[in-house]
Amino acid sequence: MLVLERLGNLELLLGLPHEWLPGEDNRLYIEKTPTKFGRVTIELTSKGKGEYELVFMREKGNQLPVDIVLNWEGAITESNVKPEQTEENRWRLPEDCFGCRMKLVNISFLRQ
């Protein structure tokens, strides 16, 4: 699952297989996926050398999530919101976040 409601949280990219990571001329794009927290749009694009850009947008829904959690094996190098790393590969975004843009680095690139 790429967008999942779980235990009151909105989980992003939880089941993203490594094979689905976009290459140079591709993107991973999910548009207006319905959740009780609002419709979610995610765009993940490759910036080369294990670097990616993630754009997350959420329309207002019936409820606010307890947490918005980005599941990412790697690091967040830039973001227009302040993510908090809660566990390995888990980043909490502000619960009232309705949109953000982040630069990510994949862990396999960091290990090289």
Residue pairs with C-beta under 8 A, 6 or more apart in sequence:
1 11
1 14
1 15
2 12
2 13
2 14
2 15
2 16
2 28
2 30
2 33
2 42
3 10
3 11
3 12
3 30
3 33
3 35
3 40
3 42
4 10
4 11
4 14
4 15
5 11
5 35
5 36
5 37
5 65
6 14
7 66
8 65
8 66
8 67
9 65
9 66
9 67
9 68
9 69
10 35
10 37
10 40
10 58
10 65
10 67
10 68
10 69
11 69
11 71
12 40
12 42
12 56
12 68
12 69
12 70
12 71
13 42
13 44
13 70
13 71
13 72
14 69
14 71
16 28
16 71
18 108
20 28
21 28
21 44
21 46
21 52
21 106
22 28
22 44
22 45
22 46
22 52
23 46
24 46
24 48
26 46
27 43
27 44
27 45
27 46
28 42
28 43
28 44
28 45
29 41
29 42
29 43
29 44
30 40
30 41
30 42
30 43
31 41
32 39
32 40
32 41
32 59
33 39
33 40
33 41
33 42
35 61
36 61
36 62
36 63
37 58
37 61
37 62
37 63
37 64
37 65
38 58
38 59
38 60
38 61
38 98
39 58
39 59
39 61
40 56
40 57
40 58
40 59
41 55
41 56
41 57
41 58
42 54
42 55
42 56
42 57
43 53
43 54
43 55
44 52
44 53
44 54
44 55
45 52
45 53
46 52
47 53
47 103
49 109
50 74
50 105
50 106
50 108
50 109
50 110
50 112
51 77
51 103
51 104
51 105
51 106
51 109
52 103
52 104
52 105
52 106
53 101
53 102
53 103
53 104
54 70
54 100
54 101
54 102
54 103
54 104
55 99
55 100
55 101
56 70
56 93
56 97
56 99
56 100
56 101
56 102
57 98
57 99
58 68
58 97
58 98
58 99
59 98
60 98
64 95
64 96
65 95
66 95
67 92
67 93
67 95
68 92
68 93
68 94
68 95
68 97
69 86
69 90
69 91
69 92
69 93
70 76
70 83
70 90
70 91
70 92
70 93
70 102
71 89
71 90
71 91
72 89
72 91
72 104
73 89
73 106
73 107
73 108
74 89
74 104
74 105
74 106
74 107
74 108
74 109
74 110
75 104
75 105
75 107
75 110
76 83
76 91
76 102
76 103
76 104
77 103
77 104
77 105
78 102
78 103
79 100
79 101
79 102
79 103
80 100
80 101
80 102
81 93
81 94
81 97
81 100
81 102
82 94
83 91
83 92
83 93
83 102
84 91
84 92
85 91
85 92
86 92
89 107
93 100
